[in-house]
Amino acid sequence: MENRWCAETSSPEETEQLGAALALNLQGGDVVGLSGDLGSGKTCLARGICRGLGVEDRVTSPSFLTVNEYRGRLRVFHIDLYRVGRVTDLRTDGYDEMIFGSGVALIEWSEKIAGVLPEDRLDISIEITGRQSRRLIFRPGGARGKDLLSRFTEGWANQ
Amino acid sequence: MLVLGIETSCDETAAGVVRDGSEILSNVVMAQPIHARYGGVVPELASRCHIRLVLPAIDEALREAGTTLDRIDGVAVTERPGLVGALLVGVSVAKALGYARGIPFVGVDHLLAHVVANFLIDPPAEVPFVCLLVSGGHTELFLVSSRVDMRSLGGTLDDAAGEAFDKVAKMLGLGYPGGPELEKLAREGNPAGVDFPPPLPRGLDFSFSGIKTSVRYYIERLGRKPTLEERRDIAASFQRVVVESLADKLLRAADETRSTAIALAGGVAANTALRETVRKRAERYGLRVSIPPTILCTDNAAIVAAAGTERLARGERDGLEMDARARSERAKGQTRGRS
């Protein structure tokens, strides 16, 4: 069976809470990929993760070519690749500091660059199941991805 | 004082010469149409195109201005925000000019440059005024009290207005970049055709994530591909809700700060419906209004030159350690209340 974990949320607030809970387990260097259709709630989940990391600033969509950087318990780089056509090399494209650095990288539309992302990461895809409800599917990659997901799901189960 | 501006933050290579921060002598913008083939900007291609185009753009800007590098008193270059690889091209050229020719240079924040467009028109905007900066990446209200002193009054809680335009354009099957295409489609549609709920954030903040989702559900509920007529109505109705929201908040900001002048800036300020609505409202409430021509709303280097002039005139300069940055200083928590 594929190693994955699913969660259902019934409102944007719940999606945000799930992100905040996940954030408690994040450490420097972690990469979280977020995918899902327009309006599925990627930014909402990212906002929750930032909250959980103690970010007090307003978390808005970083869309287009800007990256939003926040400081909480860790540095957070919130990246959105929606308008990016293709990424061939993270280093020459200027993303290396954010993705291979000591901060946490939250990458919306990460499937666009899956081929060049580090294997150690956690991918979360969001499916729209109703007007407010969403299904979140967590897929870990590498040892760190698996460790992160198992710590998170244990904590979630003990809630 | 003659300042050469250089802009390479995204997918347009631009150079321009501005005298005394107010008179545009040249404003050259070279597009990179290659990205449309990929449905979005390809960062590495953008960097390569900038390398190829930046010196010809500068040569052309100098020639059009009837001047030469020897007579340039300073260089202003966009250093943030944008694609790092792309920004680096402009930044490196500015440094090279500084090193080889001894021309002082300063880095400029692209967002502030957009606001400065209002000082480049005739007559120039008189401070203080409230400016709505609205683009693909930003939707923010500023109280502008001088060229270098602007305070954020409010901004988007989620998506930028231009981003909502682009994403709805995609839902309607329009190509990249979607904003201008959506505007064209909307022209033939009925703005009251679909009753999308208006966003209701408090105070001087904006929210465009909800309307984007409403459009999505509306199309899904149809259960089929919308007809051309339906697509026109969706585009027109969506645009009406966004434009009304932008204009409402701009007017409200003027009221709350007791300003007698308002202004627009940024790529979405090229949208005709927004320009007309803001002009009409300003007239109705007896406010002075400043709306830069389209060429100064979209990415260009004249605004960069103008934005850097004040610092250069004060004798300030950046050094060779200046770096390109992906992030705007503003994006860090929206830096409320700070310029």
Interface residues (C-beta under 8 A of the other chain):
Chain A: D37 L38 G39 T43 E56 D57 R58 T60 S61 P62 S63 F64 L65 T66 V67 N68 E69 Y70 R71 Y82 R83 V84 G85 R86 V87 T88 D89 T92 D93 G94 Y95 M98 R131
Chain B: S9 C10 H35 R37 Y38 G39 G40 V41 V42 P43 E44 S47 P81 G82 L83 V84 G85 L88 G136 G137 G155 T156 L157 D158 D159 A160 G162 E163 D166 K167 K170 M171 Y176 S209 K212 T213 R216 Y217 A324 A326 R327 S328 A331 K332 G333 Q334
